[in-house]
Amino acid sequence: MSDHYPFWRAAIAGEPVEINEANPQPGYYKLRRGKDGPWLPVAIWWLNGELVAKVGSHMRNPYDIWTWCAENPVSQEDAKFAFQTGAWPGDVPQAPTTGHNSMALSLPEEIDDAVNQALDWLANAKVDNDTSADQCANWR
């Protein structure tokens, strides 16, 4: 069995690594959603001989996101925490604004968010396997 994570282990240890945009490396990373957006967890791994990636709750093409996350390796534990909770360890939850009992989005905000996520997925998706076809059906 071969080791698929030497790049990530070296990067997380602070060792110098060479980032090649055409060669995404398996591991755990983070990237920003937009210029000043929140940090999203990233996992890149081999699945049935194909390199795949998950960013937040969405599957993405690892070649499309690699240069955005390669310089931001994170521990497996921190990535798992972020995938499960939507926050990073140590993040301080923001207090609700005046007049709100929760941090829930209004229905129009939820719709806008869902539309933006679907458009982002569509702009970066390639429907060429069962997983991406299922994702396409879910977004529909």
C-alpha positions in Angstrom: 0.0 0.0 0.0 1.5 3.3 -1.0 1.5 6.5 1.1 -0.6 9.2 -0.6 0.0 11.9 2.0 3.7 12.8 2.1 3.1 16.3 0.6 0.4 17.1 3.2 2.5 15.7 6.1 5.5 17.8 5.1 3.4 20.9 4.6 1.6 20.5 8.0 5.0 20.1 9.6 6.1 23.4 8.1 8.7 21.8 5.7 9.2 23.5 2.3 7.0 21.9 -0.4 6.8 22.6 -4.1 3.2 23.4 -5.2 2.5 22.3 -8.8 -0.9 23.6 -10.1 -1.3 20.5 -12.3 -0.6 18.1 -9.4 -3.1 18.3 -6.5 -2.0 16.4 -3.4 -4.2 14.4 -1.1 -4.6 15.8 2.4 -6.6 18.3 4.5 -6.6 22.0 3.8 -8.7 25.1 4.0 -9.7 27.8 1.5 -11.7 31.0 1.6 -15.1 31.2 0.0 -14.7 34.5 -1.8 -12.2 37.3 -1.1 -13.2 37.9 2.5 -15.5 34.8 3.0 -15.2 32.2 5.7 -12.6 29.5 5.6 -14.0 26.2 4.3 -12.5 22.8 5.1 -11.0 20.8 2.1 -10.2 17.1 1.9 -8.5 15.7 -1.2 -8.2 11.9 -1.5 -8.0 9.0 -3.9 -11.3 7.1 -4.6 -11.4 4.2 -6.9 -8.3 5.4 -8.7 -9.6 9.0 -9.1 -8.5 12.0 -7.2 -11.6 13.7 -5.6 -12.1 16.7 -3.3 -14.7 17.9 -0.9 -15.0 21.6 0.0 -17.4 22.3 2.8 -20.4 20.1 2.0 -19.7 20.0 -1.8 -17.7 17.7 -4.0 -15.4 19.7 -6.3 -12.8 19.0 -8.9 -9.4 18.9 -7.0 -7.7 20.6 -10.0 -10.0 23.6 -9.8 -9.4 24.2 -6.1 -5.8 23.0 -5.6 -3.9 26.4 -6.0 -6.4 28.1 -3.6 -5.9 25.6 -0.8 -2.4 24.2 -1.2 -0.7 26.8 1.0 -3.2 26.2 3.8 -2.8 22.7 5.2 -4.7 21.9 8.4 -4.7 18.9 10.7 -7.0 16.1 10.0 -8.7 16.7 13.4 -9.3 20.4 12.6 -10.7 19.5 9.2 -13.0 16.9 10.6 -14.3 19.3 13.2 -14.9 22.0 10.5 -16.7 19.5 8.2 -18.9 18.3 11.1 -19.7 21.7 12.7 -19.2 24.3 10.0 -16.7 26.1 12.3 -13.0 25.8 13.1 -11.7 24.8 16.5 -11.2 28.0 18.5 -13.7 30.1 16.5 -15.8 32.2 18.7 -19.5 32.0 17.8 -21.0 35.4 17.0 -23.8 36.6 19.2 -27.2 37.0 17.5 -28.1 40.5 16.4 -30.7 42.5 18.3 -34.2 41.3 17.6 -33.2 37.8 16.6 -33.6 34.7 18.7 -31.3 32.6 16.6 -28.7 32.8 13.8 -31.1 31.2 11.3 -31.4 32.7 7.9 -34.7 34.1 6.6 -36.4 32.2 3.8 -35.3 34.6 1.1 -31.7 34.4 2.5 -31.8 30.6 2.4 -33.1 30.7 -1.2 -30.3 33.1 -2.2 -27.7 31.0 -0.5 -29.0 27.8 -2.1 -29.0 29.4 -5.6 -25.5 30.8 -5.1 -24.2 27.3 -4.0 -25.9 25.6 -7.0 -24.5 28.2 -9.4 -21.0 27.8 -7.9 -21.3 24.0 -8.2 -22.5 24.2 -11.8 -19.7 26.6 -12.8 -17.1 24.1 -11.6 -18.8 20.8 -12.1 -18.1 18.1 -14.7 -20.9 15.5 -14.8 -18.9 12.5 -15.8 -19.5 9.9 -13.2 -22.4 8.6 -11.0 -21.4 10.8 -8.0 -21.5 14.0 -10.0 -24.7 12.9 -11.7 -26.3 12.4 -8.3 -25.1 15.8 -7.2 -26.5 17.4 -10.3 -29.9 15.7 -9.5 -29.7 17.0 -5.9 -29.1 20.6 -7.0 -32.0 20.3 -9.5 
